[in-house]
Amino acid sequence: MTRCKFFAALALAIFAASISLATRGRASDHDEVCDATADYFLGAEDYPQAIETHLRVIAAHPDDALAHYHLGFAYGMLGLHRDELTEYLRAVGLGLKQWDLFLNLGRLYLENNEIHAANAAFTTATILGPGHAEAHFNLALVYEWRGALGAARNEILTSLRLDPNQPDARNMLGLIYAEQGNVVEARRIWSDLAAAEPNFAPARANLALLERIDQTPQGAVSAATSALSSTSFGDLR
């Protein structure tokens, strides 16, 4: 296998793992309460009851943007993504400006491979919540997917400044450097990560791939790094 093909496999493997991480699975940050009972069920992760009680809140107060957002989140946790999107967009249309609303909206778009819409939603999330590492990580993920590696690196570095204890973000930073052709920096990042997080399998796997790459002819280096630098996962819509 050529050096370039090793790098391509590396990029695709890490990206697939990052997509899995960045999608749903984290409760949103609700700074306000639309209804004590309805939000109790949401916090308790009793999503059927959360849906039922939020529907009652909305029936009485159809312009309650926060209730629409919370209802959408509950729908999403049950896999009802069409309803989830409808409620998120209603919340946005009613003027709700919470960073985590746009974070979850971006995640939903990302799951649907609507990359440009995800990019816009995550950008808004970073504007509304600039101090939240997760917003910057997700925006970096989309930039990396689109091949905007410089912008992806900046967002990952911002995310890590806000929260240095993110093995997945450090792993993604290594990928970005590898795609840019800076294999030395990528190896350093993954080596440090493997030492600090011995149970974090992706770092060890990436280092093993680099070791295999090092055994290929040196003449393939420039071609491989050039291909990586111009790699774009494109718009998969």
mmCIF file of the C-alpha atoms, coordinates in Angstrom:
data_MODEL
# 
_entry.id   MODEL 
# 
loop_
_atom_site.group_PDB 
_atom_site.id 
_atom_site.type_symbol 
_atom_site.label_atom_id 
_atom_site.label_alt_id 
_atom_site.label_comp_id 
_atom_site.label_asym_id 
_atom_site.label_entity_id 
_atom_site.label_seq_id 
_atom_site.pdbx_PDB_ins_code 
_atom_site.Cartn_x 
_atom_site.Cartn_y 
_atom_site.Cartn_z 
_atom_site.occupancy 
_atom_site.B_iso_or_equiv 
_atom_site.pdbx_formal_charge 
_atom_site.auth_seq_id 
_atom_site.auth_comp_id 
_atom_site.auth_asym_id 
_atom_site.auth_atom_id 
_atom_site.pdbx_PDB_model_num 
ATOM 1   C CA . MET A 1 1   ? 0.000   0.000  0.000  1.00 0.00 ? 1   MET A CA 1 
ATOM 2   C CA . THR A 1 2   ? 1.335   3.458  -0.845 1.00 0.00 ? 2   THR A CA 1 
ATOM 3   C CA . ARG A 1 3   ? 2.116   6.160  1.680  1.00 0.00 ? 3   ARG A CA 1 
ATOM 4   C CA . CYS A 1 4   ? -0.713  8.285  0.302  1.00 0.00 ? 4   CYS A CA 1 
ATOM 5   C CA . LYS A 1 5   ? -3.213  5.468  0.756  1.00 0.00 ? 5   LYS A CA 1 
ATOM 6   C CA . PHE A 1 6   ? -2.105  5.018  4.367  1.00 0.00 ? 6   PHE A CA 1 
ATOM 7   C CA . PHE A 1 7   ? -2.786  8.697  5.033  1.00 0.00 ? 7   PHE A CA 1 
ATOM 8   C CA . ALA A 1 8   ? -6.164  8.520  3.327  1.00 0.00 ? 8   ALA A CA 1 
ATOM 9   C CA . ALA A 1 9   ? -7.151  5.550  5.507  1.00 0.00 ? 9   ALA A CA 1 
ATOM 10  C CA . LEU A 1 10  ? -5.936  7.418  8.575  1.00 0.00 ? 10  LEU A CA 1 
ATOM 11  C CA . ALA A 1 11  ? -7.989  10.503 7.739  1.00 0.00 ? 11  ALA A CA 1 
ATOM 12  C CA . LEU A 1 12  ? -11.167 8.558  7.025  1.00 0.00 ? 12  LEU A CA 1 
ATOM 13  C CA . ALA A 1 13  ? -10.892 6.409  10.162 1.00 0.00 ? 13  ALA A CA 1 
ATOM 14  C CA . ILE A 1 14  ? -10.372 9.361  12.492 1.00 0.00 ? 14  ILE A CA 1 
ATOM 15  C CA . PHE A 1 15  ? -13.069 11.403 10.809 1.00 0.00 ? 15  PHE A CA 1 
ATOM 16  C CA . ALA A 1 16  ? -15.627 8.617  11.141 1.00 0.00 ? 16  ALA A CA 1 
ATOM 17  C CA . ALA A 1 17  ? -14.829 8.299  14.857 1.00 0.00 ? 17  ALA A CA 1 
ATOM 18  C CA . SER A 1 18  ? -15.163 12.042 15.316 1.00 0.00 ? 18  SER A CA 1 
ATOM 19  C CA . ILE A 1 19  ? -18.557 12.154 13.626 1.00 0.00 ? 19  ILE A CA 1 
ATOM 20  C CA . SER A 1 20  ? -19.782 9.532  16.076 1.00 0.00 ? 20  SER A CA 1 
ATOM 21  C CA . LEU A 1 21  ? -18.509 11.579 18.990 1.00 0.00 ? 21  LEU A CA 1 
ATOM 22  C CA . ALA A 1 22  ? -19.863 14.894 17.839 1.00 0.00 ? 22  ALA A CA 1 
ATOM 23  C CA . THR A 1 23  ? -23.433 13.822 17.292 1.00 0.00 ? 23  THR A CA 1 
ATOM 24  C CA . ARG A 1 24  ? -26.131 13.398 19.907 1.00 0.00 ? 24  ARG A CA 1 
ATOM 25  C CA . GLY A 1 25  ? -25.407 11.993 23.315 1.00 0.00 ? 25  GLY A CA 1 
ATOM 26  C CA . ARG A 1 26  ? -24.927 15.014 25.539 1.00 0.00 ? 26  ARG A CA 1 
ATOM 27  C CA . ALA A 1 27  ? -27.762 16.780 27.346 1.00 0.00 ? 27  ALA A CA 1 
ATOM 28  C CA . SER A 1 28  ? -28.113 20.390 26.301 1.00 0.00 ? 28  SER A CA 1 
ATOM 29  C CA . ASP A 1 29  ? -27.453 23.247 28.699 1.00 0.00 ? 29  ASP A CA 1 
ATOM 30  C CA . HIS A 1 30  ? -30.739 24.844 29.694 1.00 0.00 ? 30  HIS A CA 1 
ATOM 31  C CA . ASP A 1 31  ? -30.229 28.120 31.522 1.00 0.00 ? 31  ASP A CA 1 
ATOM 32  C CA . GLU A 1 32  ? -33.969 28.750 31.763 1.00 0.00 ? 32  GLU A CA 1 
ATOM 33  C CA . VAL A 1 33  ? -37.024 26.694 32.642 1.00 0.00 ? 33  VAL A CA 1 
ATOM 34  C CA . CYS A 1 34  ? -40.102 26.765 30.440 1.00 0.00 ? 34  CYS A CA 1 
ATOM 35  C CA . ASP A 1 35  ? -42.161 24.668 32.876 1.00 0.00 ? 35  ASP A CA 1 
ATOM 36  C CA . ALA A 1 36  ? -40.970 23.023 36.086 1.00 0.00 ? 36  ALA A CA 1 
ATOM 37  C CA . THR A 1 37  ? -42.772 19.717 35.543 1.00 0.00 ? 37  THR A CA 1 
ATOM 38  C CA . ALA A 1 38  ? -41.942 19.403 31.855 1.00 0.00 ? 38  ALA A CA 1 
ATOM 39  C CA . ASP A 1 39  ? -38.286 20.237 32.410 1.00 0.00 ? 39  ASP A CA 1 
ATOM 40  C CA . TYR A 1 40  ? -38.106 17.857 35.353 1.00 0.00 ? 40  TYR A CA 1 
ATOM 41  C CA . PHE A 1 41  ? -38.928 14.977 32.998 1.00 0.00 ? 41  PHE A CA 1 
ATOM 42  C CA . LEU A 1 42  ? -36.380 16.291 30.489 1.00 0.00 ? 42  LEU A CA 1 
ATOM 43  C CA . GLY A 1 43  ? -33.677 16.412 33.150 1.00 0.00 ? 43  GLY A CA 1 
ATOM 44  C CA . ALA A 1 44  ? -34.647 12.924 34.346 1.00 0.00 ? 44  ALA A CA 1 
ATOM 45  C CA . GLU A 1 45  ? -34.287 11.653 30.754 1.00 0.00 ? 45  GLU A CA 1 
ATOM 46  C CA . ASP A 1 46  ? -37.900 10.470 30.759 1.00 0.00 ? 46  ASP A CA 1 
ATOM 47  C CA . TYR A 1 47  ? -38.360 11.637 27.192 1.00 0.00 ? 47  TYR A CA 1 
ATOM 48  C CA . PRO A 1 48  ? -41.894 10.287 26.529 1.00 0.00 ? 48  PRO A CA 1 
ATOM 49  C CA . GLN A 1 49  ? -43.162 12.198 29.561 1.00 0.00 ? 49  GLN A CA 1 
ATOM 50  C CA . ALA A 1 50  ? -41.069 15.204 28.597 1.00 0.00 ? 50  ALA A CA 1 
ATOM 51  C CA . ILE A 1 51  ? -42.732 15.230 25.181 1.00 0.00 ? 51  ILE A CA 1 
ATOM 52  C CA . GLU A 1 52  ? -46.229 14.882 26.623 1.00 0.00 ? 52  GLU A CA 1 
ATOM 53  C CA . THR A 1 53  ? -45.768 17.657 29.173 1.00 0.00 ? 53  THR A CA 1 
ATOM 54  C CA . HIS A 1 54  ? -44.028 20.032 26.756 1.00 0.00 ? 54  HIS A CA 1 
ATOM 55  C CA . LEU A 1 55  ? -46.853 19.549 24.260 1.00 0.00 ? 55  LEU A CA 1 
ATOM 56  C CA . ARG A 1 56  ? -49.264 20.686 26.976 1.00 0.00 ? 56  ARG A CA 1 
ATOM 57  C CA . VAL A 1 57  ? -47.074 23.730 27.683 1.00 0.00 ? 57  VAL A CA 1 
ATOM 58  C CA . ILE A 1 58  ? -47.024 24.633 23.992 1.00 0.00 ? 58  ILE A CA 1 
ATOM 59  C CA . ALA A 1 59  ? -50.784 24.142 23.657 1.00 0.00 ? 59  ALA A CA 1 
ATOM 60  C CA . ALA A 1 60  ? -51.227 26.787 26.350 1.00 0.00 ? 60  ALA A CA 1 
ATOM 61  C CA . HIS A 1 61  ? -48.325 28.987 25.194 1.00 0.00 ? 61  HIS A CA 1 
ATOM 62  C CA . PRO A 1 62  ? -47.632 28.378 21.484 1.00 0.00 ? 62  PRO A CA 1 
ATOM 63  C CA . ASP A 1 63  ? -45.062 31.189 21.320 1.00 0.00 ? 63  ASP A CA 1 
ATOM 64  C CA . ASP A 1 64  ? -42.872 29.748 24.085 1.00 0.00 ? 64  ASP A CA 1 
ATOM 65  C CA . ALA A 1 65  ? -39.638 29.328 22.135 1.00 0.00 ? 65  ALA A CA 1 
ATOM 66  C CA . LEU A 1 66  ? -37.843 27.520 24.961 1.00 0.00 ? 66  LEU A CA 1 
ATOM 67  C CA . ALA A 1 67  ? -40.628 24.932 25.204 1.00 0.00 ? 67  ALA A CA 1 
ATOM 68  C CA . HIS A 1 68  ? -40.294 24.245 21.471 1.00 0.00 ? 68  HIS A CA 1 
ATOM 69  C CA . TYR A 1 69  ? -36.542 23.779 21.885 1.00 0.00 ? 69  TYR A CA 1 
ATOM 70  C CA . HIS A 1 70  ? -36.939 21.420 24.836 1.00 0.00 ? 70  HIS A CA 1 
ATOM 71  C CA . LEU A 1 71  ? -39.632 19.467 22.979 1.00 0.00 ? 71  LEU A CA 1 
ATOM 72  C CA . GLY A 1 72  ? -37.328 19.144 19.980 1.00 0.00 ? 72  GLY A CA 1 
ATOM 73  C CA . PHE A 1 73  ? -34.498 17.896 22.157 1.00 0.00 ? 73  PHE A CA 1 
ATOM 74  C CA . ALA A 1 74  ? -36.762 15.220 23.671 1.00 0.00 ? 74  ALA A CA 1 
ATOM 75  C CA . TYR A 1 75  ? -37.912 14.149 20.198 1.00 0.00 ? 75  TYR A CA 1 
ATOM 76  C CA . GLY A 1 76  ? -34.292 13.868 19.119 1.00 0.00 ? 76  GLY A CA 1 
ATOM 77  C CA . MET A 1 77  ? -33.333 11.656 22.045 1.00 0.00 ? 77  MET A CA 1 
ATOM 78  C CA . LEU A 1 78  ? -36.042 9.224  20.927 1.00 0.00 ? 78  LEU A CA 1 
ATOM 79  C CA . GLY A 1 79  ? -34.824 9.266  17.328 1.00 0.00 ? 79  GLY A CA 1 
ATOM 80  C CA . LEU A 1 80  ? -37.750 11.343 16.037 1.00 0.00 ? 80  LEU A CA 1 
ATOM 81  C CA . HIS A 1 81  ? -35.506 13.615 14.036 1.00 0.00 ? 81  HIS A CA 1 
ATOM 82  C CA . ARG A 1 82  ? -38.053 15.130 11.682 1.00 0.00 ? 82  ARG A CA 1 
ATOM 83  C CA . ASP A 1 83  ? -40.066 16.351 14.676 1.00 0.00 ? 83  ASP A CA 1 
ATOM 84  C CA . GLU A 1 84  ? -36.828 17.413 16.363 1.00 0.00 ? 84  GLU A CA 1 
ATOM 85  C CA . LEU A 1 85  ? -35.870 19.622 13.412 1.00 0.00 ? 85  LEU A CA 1 
ATOM 86  C CA . THR A 1 86  ? -39.360 21.121 13.213 1.00 0.00 ? 86  THR A CA 1 
ATOM 87  C CA . GLU A 1 87  ? -39.284 22.174 16.870 1.00 0.00 ? 87  GLU A CA 1 
ATOM 88  C CA . TYR A 1 88  ? -35.727 23.544 16.689 1.00 0.00 ? 88  TYR A CA 1 
ATOM 89  C CA . LEU A 1 89  ? -36.650 25.687 13.701 1.00 0.00 ? 89  LEU A CA 1 
ATOM 90  C CA . ARG A 1 90  ? -39.779 26.905 15.482 1.00 0.00 ? 90  ARG A CA 1 
ATOM 91  C CA . ALA A 1 91  ? -37.628 27.913 18.446 1.00 0.00 ? 91  ALA A CA 1 
ATOM 92  C CA . VAL A 1 92  ? -35.229 29.757 16.136 1.00 0.00 ? 92  VAL A CA 1 
ATOM 93  C CA . GLY A 1 93  ? -38.143 31.421 14.348 1.00 0.00 ? 93  GLY A CA 1 
ATOM 94  C CA . LEU A 1 94  ? -39.507 32.600 17.682 1.00 0.00 ? 94  LEU A CA 1 
ATOM 95  C CA . GLY A 1 95  ? -36.187 34.291 18.420 1.00 0.00 ? 95  GLY A CA 1 
ATOM 96  C CA . LEU A 1 96  ? -34.490 31.914 20.857 1.00 0.00 ? 96  LEU A CA 1 
ATOM 97  C CA . LYS A 1 97  ? -30.752 32.587 20.883 1.00 0.00 ? 97  LYS A CA 1 
ATOM 98  C CA . GLN A 1 98  ? -29.106 29.901 23.001 1.00 0.00 ? 98  GLN A CA 1 
ATOM 99  C CA . TRP A 1 99  ? -25.762 28.475 21.988 1.00 0.00 ? 99  TRP A CA 1 
ATOM 100 C CA . ASP A 1 100 ? -26.827 24.914 22.763 1.00 0.00 ? 100 ASP A CA 1 
ATOM 101 C CA . LEU A 1 101 ? -29.923 25.179 20.559 1.00 0.00 ? 101 LEU A CA 1 
ATOM 102 C CA . PHE A 1 102 ? -27.674 25.905 17.587 1.00 0.00 ? 102 PHE A CA 1 
ATOM 103 C CA . LEU A 1 103 ? -25.195 23.237 18.715 1.00 0.00 ? 103 LEU A CA 1 
ATOM 104 C CA . ASN A 1 104 ? -27.908 20.576 18.652 1.00 0.00 ? 104 ASN A CA 1 
ATOM 105 C CA . LEU A 1 105 ? -29.348 21.961 15.426 1.00 0.00 ? 105 LEU A CA 1 
ATOM 106 C CA . GLY A 1 106 ? -25.896 21.673 13.869 1.00 0.00 ? 106 GLY A CA 1 
ATOM 107 C CA . ARG A 1 107 ? -25.532 18.107 15.126 1.00 0.00 ? 107 ARG A CA 1 
ATOM 108 C CA . LEU A 1 108 ? -28.844 17.206 13.534 1.00 0.00 ? 108 LEU A CA 1 
ATOM 109 C CA . TYR A 1 109 ? -27.780 18.728 10.218 1.00 0.00 ? 109 TYR A CA 1 
ATOM 110 C CA . LEU A 1 110 ? -24.470 16.879 10.472 1.00 0.00 ? 110 LEU A CA 1 
ATOM 111 C CA . GLU A 1 111 ? -26.252 13.567 10.990 1.00 0.00 ? 111 GLU A CA 1 
ATOM 112 C CA . ASN A 1 112 ? -28.230 14.308 7.823  1.00 0.00 ? 112 ASN A CA 1 
ATOM 113 C CA . ASN A 1 113 ? -25.007 15.172 5.910  1.00 0.00 ? 113 ASN A CA 1 
ATOM 114 C CA . GLU A 1 114 ? -26.219 18.763 5.434  1.00 0.00 ? 114 GLU A CA 1 
ATOM 115 C CA . ILE A 1 115 ? -22.733 20.146 5.829  1.00 0.00 ? 115 ILE A CA 1 
ATOM 116 C CA . HIS A 1 116 ? -23.282 23.785 4.911  1.00 0.00 ? 116 HIS A CA 1 
ATOM 117 C CA . ALA A 1 117 ? -26.304 24.050 7.217  1.00 0.00 ? 117 ALA A CA 1 
ATOM 118 C CA . ALA A 1 118 ? -24.287 22.416 10.005 1.00 0.00 ? 118 ALA A CA 1 
ATOM 119 C CA . ASN A 1 119 ? -21.451 24.880 9.371  1.00 0.00 ? 119 ASN A CA 1 
ATOM 120 C CA . ALA A 1 120 ? -23.832 27.827 9.755  1.00 0.00 ? 120 ALA A CA 1 
ATOM 121 C CA . ALA A 1 121 ? -25.447 26.423 12.914 1.00 0.00 ? 121 ALA A CA 1 
ATOM 122 C CA . PHE A 1 122 ? -22.117 25.663 14.615 1.00 0.00 ? 122 PHE A CA 1 
ATOM 123 C CA . THR A 1 123 ? -20.792 29.101 13.679 1.00 0.00 ? 123 THR A CA 1 
ATOM 124 C CA . THR A 1 124 ? -23.799 30.647 15.406 1.00 0.00 ? 124 THR A CA 1 
ATOM 125 C CA . ALA A 1 125 ? -23.200 28.392 18.421 1.00 0.00 ? 125 ALA A CA 1 
ATOM 126 C CA . THR A 1 126 ? -19.616 29.698 18.751 1.00 0.00 ? 126 THR A CA 1 
ATOM 127 C CA . ILE A 1 127 ? -20.843 33.287 18.463 1.00 0.00 ? 127 ILE A CA 1 
ATOM 128 C CA . LEU A 1 128 ? -23.534 32.836 21.117 1.00 0.00 ? 128 LEU A CA 1 
ATOM 129 C CA . GLY A 1 129 ? -21.368 30.657 23.366 1.00 0.00 ? 129 GLY A CA 1 
ATOM 130 C CA . PRO A 1 130 ? -17.740 31.559 22.667 1.00 0.00 ? 130 PRO A CA 1 
ATOM 131 C CA . GLY A 1 131 ? -16.609 30.079 25.972 1.00 0.00 ? 131 GLY A CA 1 
ATOM 132 C CA . HIS A 1 132 ? -17.939 26.583 25.243 1.00 0.00 ? 132 HIS A CA 1 
ATOM 133 C CA . ALA A 1 133 ? -15.298 24.174 23.988 1.00 0.00 ? 133 ALA A CA 1 
ATOM 134 C CA . GLU A 1 134 ? -17.865 21.829 22.461 1.00 0.00 ? 134 GLU A CA 1 
ATOM 135 C CA . ALA A 1 135 ? -19.147 24.464 20.038 1.00 0.00 ? 135 ALA A CA 1 
ATOM 136 C CA . HIS A 1 136 ? -15.643 25.088 18.702 1.00 0.00 ? 136 HIS A CA 1 
ATOM 137 C CA . PHE A 1 137 ? -14.924 21.350 18.434 1.00 0.00 ? 137 PHE A CA 1 
ATOM 138 C CA . ASN A 1 138 ? -18.010 20.740 16.315 1.00 0.00 ? 138 ASN A CA 1 
ATOM 139 C CA . LEU A 1 139 ? -17.263 23.703 14.073 1.00 0.00 ? 139 LEU A CA 1 
ATOM 140 C CA . ALA A 1 140 ? -13.709 22.386 13.622 1.00 0.00 ? 140 ALA A CA 1 
ATOM 141 C CA . LEU A 1 141 ? -15.120 19.009 12.655 1.00 0.00 ? 141 LEU A CA 1 
ATOM 142 C CA . VAL A 1 142 ? -17.151 20.555 9.833  1.00 0.00 ? 142 VAL A CA 1 
ATOM 143 C CA . TYR A 1 143 ? -14.232 22.670 8.630  1.00 0.00 ? 143 TYR A CA 1 
ATOM 144 C CA . GLU A 1 144 ? -12.052 19.555 8.529  1.00 0.00 ? 144 GLU A CA 1 
ATOM 145 C CA . TRP A 1 145 ? -14.705 17.694 6.586  1.00 0.00 ? 145 TRP A CA 1 
ATOM 146 C CA . ARG A 1 146 ? -14.852 20.524 4.053  1.00 0.00 ? 146 ARG A CA 1 
ATOM 147 C CA . GLY A 1 147 ? -11.068 20.603 3.727  1.00 0.00 ? 147 GLY A CA 1 
ATOM 148 C CA . ALA A 1 148 ? -10.666 24.039 5.385  1.00 0.00 ? 148 ALA A CA 1 
ATOM 149 C CA . LEU A 1 149 ? -7.767  22.767 7.454  1.00 0.00 ? 149 LEU A CA 1 
ATOM 150 C CA . GLY A 1 150 ? -6.440  26.122 8.664  1.00 0.00 ? 150 GLY A CA 1 
ATOM 151 C CA . ALA A 1 151 ? -9.842  27.129 10.014 1.00 0.00 ? 151 ALA A CA 1 
ATOM 152 C CA . ALA A 1 152 ? -10.294 23.658 11.522 1.00 0.00 ? 152 ALA A CA 1 
ATOM 153 C CA . ARG A 1 153 ? -6.944  23.914 13.314 1.00 0.00 ? 153 ARG A CA 1 
ATOM 154 C CA . ASN A 1 154 ? -7.833  27.330 14.747 1.00 0.00 ? 154 ASN A CA 1 
ATOM 155 C CA . GLU A 1 155 ? -11.161 26.082 16.100 1.00 0.00 ? 155 GLU A CA 1 
ATOM 156 C CA . ILE A 1 156 ? -9.623  22.957 17.624 1.00 0.00 ? 156 ILE A CA 1 
ATOM 157 C CA . LEU A 1 157 ? -6.915  25.027 19.294 1.00 0.00 ? 157 LEU A CA 1 
ATOM 158 C CA . THR A 1 158 ? -9.595  27.364 20.690 1.00 0.00 ? 158 THR A CA 1 
ATOM 159 C CA . SER A 1 159 ? -11.543 24.352 21.965 1.00 0.00 ? 159 SER A CA 1 
ATOM 160 C CA . LEU A 1 160 ? -8.439  22.967 23.657 1.00 0.00 ? 160 LEU A CA 1 
ATOM 161 C CA . ARG A 1 161 ? -7.618  26.316 25.263 1.00 0.00 ? 161 ARG A CA 1 
ATOM 162 C CA . LEU A 1 162 ? -11.092 26.302 26.792 1.00 0.00 ? 162 LEU A CA 1 
ATOM 163 C CA . ASP A 1 163 ? -10.874 22.652 27.866 1.00 0.00 ? 163 ASP A CA 1 
ATOM 164 C CA . PRO A 1 164 ? -7.475  20.941 27.551 1.00 0.00 ? 164 PRO A CA 1 
ATOM 165 C CA . ASN A 1 165 ? -8.894  17.609 28.741 1.00 0.00 ? 165 ASN A CA 1 
ATOM 166 C CA . GLN A 1 166 ? -10.389 16.530 25.420 1.00 0.00 ? 166 GLN A CA 1 
ATOM 167 C CA . PRO A 1 167 ? -8.657  13.476 23.961 1.00 0.00 ? 167 PRO A CA 1 
ATOM 168 C CA . ASP A 1 168 ? -10.888 13.549 20.888 1.00 0.00 ? 168 ASP A CA 1 
ATOM 169 C CA . ALA A 1 169 ? -10.004 17.165 20.176 1.00 0.00 ? 169 ALA A CA 1 
ATOM 170 C CA . ARG A 1 170 ? -6.292  16.400 20.559 1.00 0.00 ? 170 ARG A CA 1 
ATOM 171 C CA . ASN A 1 171 ? -6.740  13.416 18.270 1.00 0.00 ? 171 ASN A CA 1 
ATOM 172 C CA . MET A 1 172 ? -8.447  15.614 15.675 1.00 0.00 ? 172 MET A CA 1 
ATOM 173 C CA . LEU A 1 173 ? -5.631  18.161 15.916 1.00 0.00 ? 173 LEU A CA 1 
ATOM 174 C CA . GLY A 1 174 ? -3.190  15.382 15.064 1.00 0.00 ? 174 GLY A CA 1 
ATOM 175 C CA . LEU A 1 175 ? -5.301  14.468 12.046 1.00 0.00 ? 175 LEU A CA 1 
ATOM 176 C CA . ILE A 1 176 ? -5.351  18.057 10.823 1.00 0.00 ? 176 ILE A CA 1 
ATOM 177 C CA . TYR A 1 177 ? -1.565  18.330 11.065 1.00 0.00 ? 177 TYR A CA 1 
ATOM 178 C CA . ALA A 1 178 ? -1.190  14.997 9.249  1.00 0.00 ? 178 ALA A CA 1 
ATOM 179 C CA . GLU A 1 179 ? -3.494  16.164 6.462  1.00 0.00 ? 179 GLU A CA 1 
ATOM 180 C CA . GLN A 1 180 ? -1.461  19.372 6.192  1.00 0.00 ? 180 GLN A CA 1 
ATOM 181 C CA . GLY A 1 181 ? 1.672   17.269 5.750  1.00 0.00 ? 181 GLY A CA 1 
ATOM 182 C CA . ASN A 1 182 ? 3.142   18.059 9.182  1.00 0.00 ? 182 ASN A CA 1 
ATOM 183 C CA . VAL A 1 183 ? 3.701   14.440 10.175 1.00 0.00 ? 183 VAL A CA 1 
ATOM 184 C CA . VAL A 1 184 ? 6.256   15.361 12.850 1.00 0.00 ? 184 VAL A CA 1 
ATOM 185 C CA . GLU A 1 185 ? 3.704   17.455 14.756 1.00 0.00 ? 185 GLU A CA 1 
ATOM 186 C CA . ALA A 1 186 ? 0.988   14.854 14.251 1.00 0.00 ? 186 ALA A CA 1 
ATOM 187 C CA . ARG A 1 187 ? 3.274   12.166 15.707 1.00 0.00 ? 187 ARG A CA 1 
ATOM 188 C CA . ARG A 1 188 ? 4.145   14.369 18.680 1.00 0.00 ? 188 ARG A CA 1 
ATOM 189 C CA . ILE A 1 189 ? 0.491   15.038 19.464 1.00 0.00 ? 189 ILE A CA 1 
ATOM 190 C CA . TRP A 1 190 ? -0.505  11.385 19.198 1.00 0.00 ? 190 TRP A CA 1 
ATOM 191 C CA . SER A 1 191 ? 2.519   10.231 21.194 1.00 0.00 ? 191 SER A CA 1 
ATOM 192 C CA . ASP A 1 192 ? 1.719   12.682 24.009 1.00 0.00 ? 192 ASP A CA 1 
ATOM 193 C CA . LEU A 1 193 ? -1.934  11.666 23.885 1.00 0.00 ? 193 LEU A CA 1 
ATOM 194 C CA . ALA A 1 194 ? -1.135  7.942  24.018 1.00 0.00 ? 194 ALA A CA 1 
ATOM 195 C CA . ALA A 1 195 ? 1.127   8.534  27.027 1.00 0.00 ? 195 ALA A CA 1 
ATOM 196 C CA . ALA A 1 196 ? -1.424  10.691 28.854 1.00 0.00 ? 196 ALA A CA 1 
ATOM 197 C CA . GLU A 1 197 ? -4.447  8.551  27.924 1.00 0.00 ? 197 GLU A CA 1 
ATOM 198 C CA . PRO A 1 198 ? -3.192  4.949  27.636 1.00 0.00 ? 198 PRO A CA 1 
ATOM 199 C CA . ASN A 1 199 ? -6.738  3.646  27.199 1.00 0.00 ? 199 ASN A CA 1 
ATOM 200 C CA . PHE A 1 200 ? -7.484  5.990  24.286 1.00 0.00 ? 200 PHE A CA 1 
ATOM 201 C CA . ALA A 1 201 ? -7.185  3.514  21.419 1.00 0.00 ? 201 ALA A CA 1 
ATOM 202 C CA . PRO A 1 202 ? -7.299  5.933  18.433 1.00 0.00 ? 202 PRO A CA 1 
ATOM 203 C CA . ALA A 1 203 ? -3.996  7.571  19.381 1.00 0.00 ? 203 ALA A CA 1 
ATOM 204 C CA . ARG A 1 204 ? -2.210  4.211  19.500 1.00 0.00 ? 204 ARG A CA 1 
ATOM 205 C CA . ALA A 1 205 ? -3.798  3.145  16.225 1.00 0.00 ? 205 ALA A CA 1 
ATOM 206 C CA . ASN A 1 206 ? -2.738  6.371  14.536 1.00 0.00 ? 206 ASN A CA 1 
ATOM 207 C CA . LEU A 1 207 ? 0.827   5.999  15.746 1.00 0.00 ? 207 LEU A CA 1 
ATOM 208 C CA . ALA A 1 208 ? 0.908   2.438  14.439 1.00 0.00 ? 208 ALA A CA 1 
ATOM 209 C CA . LEU A 1 209 ? -0.258  3.685  11.053 1.00 0.00 ? 209 LEU A CA 1 
ATOM 210 C CA . LEU A 1 210 ? 2.474   6.301  11.030 1.00 0.00 ? 210 LEU A CA 1 
ATOM 211 C CA . GLU A 1 211 ? 5.070   3.652  11.817 1.00 0.00 ? 211 GLU A CA 1 
ATOM 212 C CA . ARG A 1 212 ? 3.862   1.625  8.842  1.00 0.00 ? 212 ARG A CA 1 
ATOM 213 C CA . ILE A 1 213 ? 3.959   4.745  6.668  1.00 0.00 ? 213 ILE A CA 1 
ATOM 214 C CA . ASP A 1 214 ? 7.563   5.360  7.722  1.00 0.00 ? 214 ASP A CA 1 
ATOM 215 C CA . GLN A 1 215 ? 8.519   2.011  6.203  1.00 0.00 ? 215 GLN A CA 1 
ATOM 216 C CA . THR A 1 216 ? 7.383   3.069  2.717  1.00 0.00 ? 216 THR A CA 1 
ATOM 217 C CA . PRO A 1 217 ? 9.740   4.725  0.205  1.00 0.00 ? 217 PRO A CA 1 
ATOM 218 C CA . GLN A 1 218 ? 10.686  8.266  1.138  1.00 0.00 ? 218 GLN A CA 1 
ATOM 219 C CA . GLY A 1 219 ? 9.983   9.463  -2.389 1.00 0.00 ? 219 GLY A CA 1 
ATOM 220 C CA . ALA A 1 220 ? 6.269   9.090  -1.715 1.00 0.00 ? 220 ALA A CA 1 
ATOM 221 C CA . VAL A 1 221 ? 6.303   11.629 1.117  1.00 0.00 ? 221 VAL A CA 1 
ATOM 222 C CA . SER A 1 222 ? 5.763   14.807 -0.874 1.00 0.00 ? 222 SER A CA 1 
ATOM 223 C CA . ALA A 1 223 ? 2.991   13.283 -2.991 1.00 0.00 ? 223 ALA A CA 1 
ATOM 224 C CA . ALA A 1 224 ? 1.219   11.996 0.103  1.00 0.00 ? 224 ALA A CA 1 
ATOM 225 C CA . THR A 1 225 ? 1.375   15.275 2.004  1.00 0.00 ? 225 THR A CA 1 
ATOM 226 C CA . SER A 1 226 ? 0.309   17.234 -1.067 1.00 0.00 ? 226 SER A CA 1 
ATOM 227 C CA . ALA A 1 227 ? -2.744  15.027 -1.482 1.00 0.00 ? 227 ALA A CA 1 
ATOM 228 C CA . LEU A 1 228 ? -3.609  15.424 2.201  1.00 0.00 ? 228 LEU A CA 1 
ATOM 229 C CA . SER A 1 229 ? -3.321  19.185 2.111  1.00 0.00 ? 229 SER A CA 1 
ATOM 230 C CA . SER A 1 230 ? -5.862  19.370 -0.682 1.00 0.00 ? 230 SER A CA 1 
ATOM 231 C CA . THR A 1 231 ? -8.167  16.666 0.649  1.00 0.00 ? 231 THR A CA 1 
ATOM 232 C CA . SER A 1 232 ? -11.787 17.665 1.134  1.00 0.00 ? 232 SER A CA 1 
ATOM 233 C CA . PHE A 1 233 ? -14.498 15.324 2.277  1.00 0.00 ? 233 PHE A CA 1 
ATOM 234 C CA . GLY A 1 234 ? -16.874 17.548 0.346  1.00 0.00 ? 234 GLY A CA 1 
ATOM 235 C CA . ASP A 1 235 ? -20.550 18.216 0.748  1.00 0.00 ? 235 ASP A CA 1 
ATOM 236 C CA . LEU A 1 236 ? -22.164 14.819 1.270  1.00 0.00 ? 236 LEU A CA 1 
ATOM 237 C CA . ARG A 1 237 ? -25.747 16.007 0.874  1.00 0.00 ? 237 ARG A CA 1 
# 
